[in-house]
Every structure is written in structure tokens, then in C-alpha cells.
Amino acid sequence: MPKIKTKRVGYNLDMTPMVDVAFLLLTFFMLTTQFRPPEPTPIDLPSSNATVPLPDTDILMVQIGKNNELFLGVDSQPARERIFESTIRKQLQAANFPAIEDSLRKFKLSDAFPVNKDNLEKMIIAARFANPKLRPVIKADINSSYEMVDFVMKTFKKTNMPTFNLITGLEGGTAD
Amino acid sequence: MAAVGSPEPKQSKKGKKVRKRLGFRLDMTPMVDVAFLLLTFFMLTTTFSKPKTMEINLPAEKNDQTQVEVAESNVLTVRVMEGDKTYWNIGFKPPEPIELYDTDDGTKFAISDKFRKMLRGNRERIRQEVGEDVMVLVLKLDKNARYRNLVDIIDELNIANPPIKRFSIADFTDADREEITQMLAGGAQPQPQPQPKEKKDGRRKRNR
């Protein structure tokens, strides 16, 4: 027998559990999120079936852009300072640049900076002095020419780092 | 909506009524709204996938003691030139062209079946001749080849079953270029292949 439907007046639903779960998830995502560092140049990664994840720390990353631009990045500030002292300071002094200390401070905060082909070896050696545990990594665009990649590989070899990693995306991923 | 209300006043053991704040209500709707907004933001922006890497081992320089002698009939040379043009040969035999990728426009990422078959066939043949899996692959990339070629070929070696561990990356020298030019000038190849000369390559690329 059908009940007579009365209009629900003042319907109250306890939403506390939902809000609890929402906050739990919010906390989780807030704590696990890692923001991507700003990229100096957009790079299309080649895809591969490699499964070795990139370690979090002690990375010396050489990035090669679409048009064969070179960028170097190290994740520790002492290494950055060492690089600055070894090459950039001299260049700035030679050019009578006034605010060297300011640019050092700024340089220490940069994740990746453009490098000249000739300076790469010197900078890598300086970075390795500051942190011998650095792992060399190449992150290159799929369309960068092999000449540049070969140059970087030879530099790694010359600086006594014959083992290095190439960063790749997942097979069938976004590398298009 | 979401709100905090005080529970019903409890009856204590002695039967005395404990006075609580009756009917206290706080509207939490805005807070929950903000919480959900943030939750959505973090859920959409977070990326769990870490970049994957492929390890490469180059022989250290100035270390001639580690040189290994390999019979030339066990050496498979793969040369890649500008525009994904690929040539392979065993030992000192003349190079043969092969398509590295499936599509002509180079947008597809799959290595062609022909290349796979060539790799597997040579490996199998050498294994049967020698009785051991001794094929060594030498990879030579021209300076105008793309980085993608390197990664794709090494990836192919890694996913072969079992993985081809014995490969090395060598310089693409003028002698290599000469060899390919000669092969193409011979014209004995059934497949028409573009000339590896710089000028013609440039034109071909533009036509795509």
C-alpha cells in the first residue's frame, strides 16, 4: 500500500564523514604533490620501455632543447656556487660586470641555466668537485640532433663519468 | 549542510542534567567549499609518474686494456643518417638499407617489423653458426641523425628477448659515409632509397 508522500521539510543530512574524507584526501594530495620546476625550454621526451626511475637527489642534468640549446642543472647549491666560481665569475669580471654577488645569489636559485658548448666540461668538473656523488643525466628532445647528444656523451666520458642515464617518457605516452 | 551541532545533553549518572551549550550551530559550508576546491586543484595538478631513465655505459677513455676482439662475422653494424635513413651490414659486407620506422612521415614511434626481423634473424643465424649468442651490435649515428633514433634503437635492444647487451656506440666517420655512398652508387639495391648526399637530403626533407 503506497504511503502518502509528505513534503520533506527541513531535511537534514549529516555531511561530517564526507567532509572528513575530503580533508583526508586534501592533506594527502597537499603533502605528496611535487611541483615541477620551471623548464628552461619545452622538451619532448622520447618514449621507451625503460622502467628505472630517476633518483631524487644528486643529479647533474644536461638538457638539450629542440634547437640544440644546452642547459645544465644541478640540484645542490654548493655545486652551483662552485660552477659560478669556476667559470661565470671570471667572465663577469672580465666584462666589468658590477653586481657579481647579486648574480651569484640569483644563480644559486636557478634550477637550470643555459651553457655554452665550450664551458660545459669546465662546469661539469666544477660540479663534480663540489659533489662527487652527482649522477649525470641527459634529457634531450626527440628532434635534437645526435651531434649535440654525442658531444655531451663525449664530455661525460672525458670527465670520467662513462655511466649515465637518458631520461625517457613512457612508451605510448605523451611524447608526441 | 555541513554544520557542527552540539550533541543532545546527556543524562549524567546522578541523574543531574549537565548543561551544555544548547543549539550551538556553526555553518561550515564555506570552509568545506574551499576544502573541496583545493582538493580538486591538487588532484588535477599532481603527477605520480616519475621520469624513467635508460642507463648507458660507455667504455672509459684511455683504457686500451679492455679492448675486446670480436670476429667480424659476428658484428652487426647499424648506421643511421639524416632523415631516419638506416643501413645495416654484417662484418665488411656492403651495407643494406632498411626502414627504421613504420611510417614514412616519421611521426610514428614504432620501430618497423623489418628492423626487428633483421635483428632477430641475424642474431639467430650467428647463434646457430657459432653455437653461442655472440652477436655484437655497433651503432653508428651520423651527426645529423636525431636523438630519437638512438633511444629507439637502444630501447629495441633492451626489449629483445633476451636483451641484447653487447652493443656499442661508435663514431660515424667519413669512411662510413663513403661506404654508403658507394653502395648507393652501385645501384644494385632493389629498394629505391634516397641518396645520402646533403643537398638531396635537404630537398627531400622539405618535400615532406
Interface residues (C-beta under 8 A of the other chain):
Chain A: M15 T16 V19 A22 F23 L25 L26 F29 M30 T32 T33 Q34 F35 R36 L45 P46 S47 S48 N49 A50 T51 V52 P53 L54 I64 V137 K139 A140 D141 I142 N143 S144 S145 Y146 E147 M148 V149 D150 M153 F156 K157 K158 N160 P162 T163 F164 N165 L166 I167 T168 G169 L170 E171 G172 A175 D176
Chain B: M1 A2 M28 V32 A35 F36 L38 L39 F42 M43 T45 T46 T47 S49 K50 P51 K52 T53 M54 E55 I56 N57 L58 P59 A60 E61 V80 T107 F109 L141 D142 K143 N144 A145 R146 Y147 R148 N149 L150 V151 D152 I154 D155 N158 I159 I169 D171
